[in-house]
Amino acid sequence: MKPKYIIIIVLSVLALIIALQNQGIVTFHIFFWTISMSRILMMVGFLLIGFLVGLLIAQRSKSKKSI
């Protein structure tokens, strides 16, 4: 079996374990909104937001270097 597939399987199992352990409901307040959702959905949402912010900052710094 290729190392790439072993890494994918291991990461998938770890993601499944994390998802199963974080099924509880979390309530948080943003300004005047109250949002309740599963912990894992919140973690994935914040992960995506962080990824997008990092991507935008990297793109912006790359474009400033080329000027």
Backbone atoms as SQL, in Angstrom:
CREATE TABLE atoms (id INTEGER PRIMARY KEY, chain TEXT, resi INTEGER, resn TEXT, atom TEXT, x REAL, y REAL, z REAL);
INSERT INTO atoms VALUES
  (1, 'A', 1, 'MET', 'N', 0.851, -1.169, 0.000),
  (2, 'A', 1, 'MET', 'CA', 0.000, 0.000, 0.000),
  (3, 'A', 1, 'MET', 'C', 0.902, 1.240, 0.000),
  (4, 'A', 2, 'LYS', 'N', 0.533, 2.234, -0.799),
  (5, 'A', 2, 'LYS', 'CA', 1.333, 3.449, -0.924),
  (6, 'A', 2, 'LYS', 'C', 1.249, 4.276, 0.358),
  (7, 'A', 3, 'PRO', 'N', 2.329, 4.955, 0.713),
  (8, 'A', 3, 'PRO', 'CA', 2.332, 5.803, 1.920),
  (9, 'A', 3, 'PRO', 'C', 1.254, 6.889, 1.879),
  (10, 'A', 4, 'LYS', 'N', 0.951, 7.376, 0.689),
  (11, 'A', 4, 'LYS', 'CA', -0.086, 8.407, 0.548),
  (12, 'A', 4, 'LYS', 'C', -1.434, 7.888, 1.051),
  (13, 'A', 5, 'TYR', 'N', -1.777, 6.669, 0.718),
  (14, 'A', 5, 'TYR', 'CA', -3.046, 6.088, 1.144),
  (15, 'A', 5, 'TYR', 'C', -3.065, 5.811, 2.649),
  (16, 'A', 6, 'ILE', 'N', -1.923, 5.419, 3.177),
  (17, 'A', 6, 'ILE', 'CA', -1.846, 5.176, 4.624),
  (18, 'A', 6, 'ILE', 'C', -2.064, 6.484, 5.380),
  (19, 'A', 7, 'ILE', 'N', -1.448, 7.555, 4.905),
  (20, 'A', 7, 'ILE', 'CA', -1.626, 8.862, 5.549),
  (21, 'A', 7, 'ILE', 'C', -3.076, 9.309, 5.466),
  (22, 'A', 8, 'ILE', 'N', -3.711, 9.118, 4.316),
  (23, 'A', 8, 'ILE', 'CA', -5.116, 9.501, 4.146),
  (24, 'A', 8, 'ILE', 'C', -6.006, 8.698, 5.095),
  (25, 'A', 9, 'ILE', 'N', -5.756, 7.413, 5.230),
  (26, 'A', 9, 'ILE', 'CA', -6.559, 6.573, 6.126),
  (27, 'A', 9, 'ILE', 'C', -6.370, 7.003, 7.572),
  (28, 'A', 10, 'VAL', 'N', -5.130, 7.240, 7.985),
  (29, 'A', 10, 'VAL', 'CA', -4.858, 7.655, 9.367),
  (30, 'A', 10, 'VAL', 'C', -5.522, 8.989, 9.668),
  (31, 'A', 11, 'LEU', 'N', -5.398, 9.962, 8.763),
  (32, 'A', 11, 'LEU', 'CA', -6.029, 11.267, 8.981),
  (33, 'A', 11, 'LEU', 'C', -7.558, 11.168, 8.997),
  (34, 'A', 12, 'SER', 'N', -8.110, 10.292, 8.175),
  (35, 'A', 12, 'SER', 'CA', -9.563, 10.093, 8.169),
  (36, 'A', 12, 'SER', 'C', -10.051, 9.496, 9.483),
  (37, 'A', 13, 'VAL', 'N', -9.309, 8.532, 10.000),
  (38, 'A', 13, 'VAL', 'CA', -9.681, 7.924, 11.281),
  (39, 'A', 13, 'VAL', 'C', -9.576, 8.953, 12.401),
  (40, 'A', 14, 'LEU', 'N', -8.523, 9.756, 12.396),
  (41, 'A', 14, 'LEU', 'CA', -8.387, 10.802, 13.415),
  (42, 'A', 14, 'LEU', 'C', -9.519, 11.825, 13.315),
  (43, 'A', 15, 'ALA', 'N', -9.887, 12.218, 12.107),
  (44, 'A', 15, 'ALA', 'CA', -10.992, 13.156, 11.923),
  (45, 'A', 15, 'ALA', 'C', -12.304, 12.553, 12.421),
  (46, 'A', 16, 'LEU', 'N', -12.512, 11.274, 12.187),
  (47, 'A', 16, 'LEU', 'CA', -13.715, 10.599, 12.666),
  (48, 'A', 16, 'LEU', 'C', -13.754, 10.560, 14.190),
  (49, 'A', 17, 'ILE', 'N', -12.632, 10.273, 14.825),
  (50, 'A', 17, 'ILE', 'CA', -12.562, 10.249, 16.290),
  (51, 'A', 17, 'ILE', 'C', -12.864, 11.629, 16.853),
  (52, 'A', 18, 'ILE', 'N', -12.274, 12.661, 16.265),
  (53, 'A', 18, 'ILE', 'CA', -12.525, 14.035, 16.731),
  (54, 'A', 18, 'ILE', 'C', -13.998, 14.387, 16.553),
  (55, 'A', 19, 'ALA', 'N', -14.586, 14.011, 15.432),
  (56, 'A', 19, 'ALA', 'CA', -15.999, 14.312, 15.187),
  (57, 'A', 19, 'ALA', 'C', -16.899, 13.603, 16.192),
  (58, 'A', 20, 'LEU', 'N', -16.591, 12.364, 16.512),
  (59, 'A', 20, 'LEU', 'CA', -17.424, 11.618, 17.452),
  (60, 'A', 20, 'LEU', 'C', -17.303, 12.151, 18.877),
  (61, 'A', 21, 'GLN', 'N', -16.153, 12.705, 19.221),
  (62, 'A', 21, 'GLN', 'CA', -15.966, 13.230, 20.570),
  (63, 'A', 21, 'GLN', 'C', -16.512, 14.643, 20.731),
  (64, 'A', 22, 'ASN', 'N', -16.813, 15.320, 19.657),
  (65, 'A', 22, 'ASN', 'CA', -17.274, 16.708, 19.725),
  (66, 'A', 22, 'ASN', 'C', -18.675, 16.861, 19.157),
  (67, 'A', 23, 'GLN', 'N', -19.597, 16.053, 19.644),
  (68, 'A', 23, 'GLN', 'CA', -20.966, 16.120, 19.150),
  (69, 'A', 23, 'GLN', 'C', -21.836, 17.058, 19.961),
  (70, 'A', 24, 'GLY', 'N', -21.333, 17.560, 21.068),
  (71, 'A', 24, 'GLY', 'CA', -22.132, 18.409, 21.942),
  (72, 'A', 24, 'GLY', 'C', -22.534, 19.712, 21.271),
  (73, 'A', 25, 'ILE', 'N', -23.567, 20.322, 21.835),
  (74, 'A', 25, 'ILE', 'CA', -24.070, 21.588, 21.320),
  (75, 'A', 25, 'ILE', 'C', -23.334, 22.727, 22.011),
  (76, 'A', 26, 'VAL', 'N', -22.929, 23.709, 21.205),
  (77, 'A', 26, 'VAL', 'CA', -22.248, 24.896, 21.709),
  (78, 'A', 26, 'VAL', 'C', -23.097, 26.106, 21.369),
  (79, 'A', 27, 'THR', 'N', -23.242, 27.008, 22.326),
  (80, 'A', 27, 'THR', 'CA', -23.964, 28.255, 22.098),
  (81, 'A', 27, 'THR', 'C', -22.982, 29.400, 22.270),
  (82, 'A', 28, 'PHE', 'N', -22.918, 30.263, 21.270),
  (83, 'A', 28, 'PHE', 'CA', -22.063, 31.436, 21.417),
  (84, 'A', 28, 'PHE', 'C', -22.796, 32.660, 20.899),
  (85, 'A', 29, 'HIS', 'N', -22.362, 33.810, 21.388),
  (86, 'A', 29, 'HIS', 'CA', -23.032, 35.078, 21.104),
  (87, 'A', 29, 'HIS', 'C', -22.096, 35.977, 20.298),
  (88, 'A', 30, 'ILE', 'N', -22.625, 36.492, 19.193),
  (89, 'A', 30, 'ILE', 'CA', -21.890, 37.451, 18.369),
  (90, 'A', 30, 'ILE', 'C', -22.778, 38.677, 18.248),
  (91, 'A', 31, 'PHE', 'N', -22.328, 39.751, 18.876),
  (92, 'A', 31, 'PHE', 'CA', -23.090, 40.995, 18.946),
  (93, 'A', 31, 'PHE', 'C', -24.482, 40.699, 19.486),
  (94, 'A', 32, 'PHE', 'N', -25.518, 40.772, 18.649),
  (95, 'A', 32, 'PHE', 'CA', -26.872, 40.527, 19.139),
  (96, 'A', 32, 'PHE', 'C', -27.455, 39.211, 18.630),
  (97, 'A', 33, 'TRP', 'N', -26.633, 38.373, 18.036),
  (98, 'A', 33, 'TRP', 'CA', -27.066, 37.055, 17.588),
  (99, 'A', 33, 'TRP', 'C', -26.651, 35.998, 18.604),
  (100, 'A', 34, 'THR', 'N', -27.482, 34.993, 18.755),
  (101, 'A', 34, 'THR', 'CA', -27.132, 33.822, 19.553),
  (102, 'A', 34, 'THR', 'C', -27.189, 32.615, 18.625),
  (103, 'A', 35, 'ILE', 'N', -26.087, 31.905, 18.530),
  (104, 'A', 35, 'ILE', 'CA', -25.989, 30.777, 17.597),
  (105, 'A', 35, 'ILE', 'C', -25.710, 29.505, 18.381),
  (106, 'A', 36, 'SER', 'N', -26.501, 28.458, 18.118),
  (107, 'A', 36, 'SER', 'CA', -26.279, 27.140, 18.713),
  (108, 'A', 36, 'SER', 'C', -26.023, 26.144, 17.586),
  (109, 'A', 37, 'MET', 'N', -24.943, 25.393, 17.728),
  (110, 'A', 37, 'MET', 'CA', -24.617, 24.399, 16.710),
  (111, 'A', 37, 'MET', 'C', -23.729, 23.325, 17.312),
  (112, 'A', 38, 'SER', 'N', -23.512, 22.278, 16.575),
  (113, 'A', 38, 'SER', 'CA', -22.636, 21.196, 16.996),
  (114, 'A', 38, 'SER', 'C', -21.199, 21.711, 17.084),
  (115, 'A', 39, 'ARG', 'N', -20.453, 21.204, 18.053),
  (116, 'A', 39, 'ARG', 'CA', -19.066, 21.632, 18.233),
  (117, 'A', 39, 'ARG', 'C', -18.223, 21.374, 16.994),
  (118, 'A', 40, 'ILE', 'N', -18.416, 20.230, 16.365),
  (119, 'A', 40, 'ILE', 'CA', -17.597, 19.897, 15.205),
  (120, 'A', 40, 'ILE', 'C', -17.896, 20.837, 14.041),
  (121, 'A', 41, 'LEU', 'N', -19.165, 21.238, 13.877),
  (122, 'A', 41, 'LEU', 'CA', -19.498, 22.190, 12.813),
  (123, 'A', 41, 'LEU', 'C', -18.846, 23.537, 13.080),
  (124, 'A', 42, 'MET', 'N', -18.825, 23.949, 14.349),
  (125, 'A', 42, 'MET', 'CA', -18.178, 25.203, 14.709),
  (126, 'A', 42, 'MET', 'C', -16.681, 25.128, 14.428),
  (127, 'A', 43, 'MET', 'N', -16.059, 24.000, 14.776),
  (128, 'A', 43, 'MET', 'CA', -14.624, 23.840, 14.549),
  (129, 'A', 43, 'MET', 'C', -14.299, 23.877, 13.056),
  (130, 'A', 44, 'VAL', 'N', -15.096, 23.201, 12.255),
  (131, 'A', 44, 'VAL', 'CA', -14.871, 23.192, 10.804),
  (132, 'A', 44, 'VAL', 'C', -15.095, 24.588, 10.231),
  (133, 'A', 45, 'GLY', 'N', -16.133, 25.272, 10.703),
  (134, 'A', 45, 'GLY', 'CA', -16.411, 26.634, 10.230),
  (135, 'A', 45, 'GLY', 'C', -15.272, 27.588, 10.534),
  (136, 'A', 46, 'PHE', 'N', -14.778, 27.559, 11.771),
  (137, 'A', 46, 'PHE', 'CA', -13.675, 28.432, 12.131),
  (138, 'A', 46, 'PHE', 'C', -12.391, 28.039, 11.412),
  (139, 'A', 47, 'LEU', 'N', -12.204, 26.758, 11.156),
  (140, 'A', 47, 'LEU', 'CA', -11.046, 26.305, 10.394),
  (141, 'A', 47, 'LEU', 'C', -11.087, 26.866, 8.973),
  (142, 'A', 48, 'LEU', 'N', -12.265, 26.809, 8.345),
  (143, 'A', 48, 'LEU', 'CA', -12.414, 27.352, 6.995),
  (144, 'A', 48, 'LEU', 'C', -12.217, 28.863, 6.971),
  (145, 'A', 49, 'ILE', 'N', -12.762, 29.560, 7.964),
  (146, 'A', 49, 'ILE', 'CA', -12.588, 31.012, 8.039),
  (147, 'A', 49, 'ILE', 'C', -11.102, 31.350, 8.192),
  (148, 'A', 50, 'GLY', 'N', -10.419, 30.642, 9.072),
  (149, 'A', 50, 'GLY', 'CA', -8.993, 30.874, 9.254),
  (150, 'A', 50, 'GLY', 'C', -8.190, 30.587, 7.998),
  (151, 'A', 51, 'PHE', 'N', -8.554, 29.512, 7.302),
  (152, 'A', 51, 'PHE', 'CA', -7.880, 29.173, 6.055),
  (153, 'A', 51, 'PHE', 'C', -8.080, 30.271, 5.018),
  (154, 'A', 52, 'LEU', 'N', -9.313, 30.768, 4.893),
  (155, 'A', 52, 'LEU', 'CA', -9.601, 31.814, 3.915),
  (156, 'A', 52, 'LEU', 'C', -8.877, 33.115, 4.251),
  (157, 'A', 53, 'VAL', 'N', -8.838, 33.482, 5.526),
  (158, 'A', 53, 'VAL', 'CA', -8.117, 34.691, 5.933),
  (159, 'A', 53, 'VAL', 'C', -6.628, 34.542, 5.621),
  (160, 'A', 54, 'GLY', 'N', -6.054, 33.395, 5.936),
  (161, 'A', 54, 'GLY', 'CA', -4.649, 33.158, 5.623),
  (162, 'A', 54, 'GLY', 'C', -4.377, 33.204, 4.134),
  (163, 'A', 55, 'LEU', 'N', -5.276, 32.638, 3.351),
  (164, 'A', 55, 'LEU', 'CA', -5.134, 32.654, 1.895),
  (165, 'A', 55, 'LEU', 'C', -5.186, 34.083, 1.359),
  (166, 'A', 56, 'LEU', 'N', -6.130, 34.888, 1.865),
  (167, 'A', 56, 'LEU', 'CA', -6.240, 36.276, 1.422),
  (168, 'A', 56, 'LEU', 'C', -4.999, 37.082, 1.797),
  (169, 'A', 57, 'ILE', 'N', -4.484, 36.873, 2.992),
  (170, 'A', 57, 'ILE', 'CA', -3.281, 37.590, 3.421),
  (171, 'A', 57, 'ILE', 'C', -2.086, 37.174, 2.562),
  (172, 'A', 58, 'ALA', 'N', -1.964, 35.895, 2.256),
  (173, 'A', 58, 'ALA', 'CA', -0.868, 35.424, 1.412),
  (174, 'A', 58, 'ALA', 'C', -0.972, 36.006, -0.002),
  (175, 'A', 59, 'GLN', 'N', -2.177, 36.052, -0.543),
  (176, 'A', 59, 'GLN', 'CA', -2.372, 36.625, -1.880),
  (177, 'A', 59, 'GLN', 'C', -2.028, 38.106, -1.892),
  (178, 'A', 60, 'ARG', 'N', -2.445, 38.800, -0.837),
  (179, 'A', 60, 'ARG', 'CA', -2.196, 40.235, -0.764),
  (180, 'A', 60, 'ARG', 'C', -0.701, 40.517, -0.643),
  (181, 'A', 61, 'SER', 'N', -0.010, 39.754, 0.190),
  (182, 'A', 61, 'SER', 'CA', 1.434, 39.987, 0.340),
  (183, 'A', 61, 'SER', 'C', 2.190, 39.585, -0.913),
  (184, 'A', 62, 'LYS', 'N', 1.696, 38.579, -1.619),
  (185, 'A', 62, 'LYS', 'CA', 2.341, 38.166, -2.879),
  (186, 'A', 62, 'LYS', 'C', 2.186, 39.252, -3.934),
  (187, 'A', 63, 'SER', 'N', 1.009, 39.880, -4.000),
  (188, 'A', 63, 'SER', 'CA', 0.787, 40.921, -5.002),
  (189, 'A', 63, 'SER', 'C', 1.577, 42.184, -4.678),
  (190, 'A', 64, 'LYS', 'N', 1.813, 42.482, -3.385),
  (191, 'A', 64, 'LYS', 'CA', 2.604, 43.651, -3.021),
  (192, 'A', 64, 'LYS', 'C', 4.073, 43.448, -3.367),
  (193, 'A', 65, 'LYS', 'N', 4.569, 42.214, -3.284),
  (194, 'A', 65, 'LYS', 'CA', 5.965, 41.938, -3.612),
  (195, 'A', 65, 'LYS', 'C', 6.231, 42.091, -5.108),
  (196, 'A', 66, 'SER', 'N', 5.230, 41.808, -5.941),
  (197, 'A', 66, 'SER', 'CA', 5.425, 41.887, -7.377),
  (198, 'A', 66, 'SER', 'C', 5.338, 43.311, -7.902),
  (199, 'A', 67, 'ILE', 'N', 4.883, 44.241, -7.095),
  (200, 'A', 67, 'ILE', 'CA', 4.754, 45.644, -7.538),
  (201, 'A', 67, 'ILE', 'C', 6.079, 46.339, -7.508);
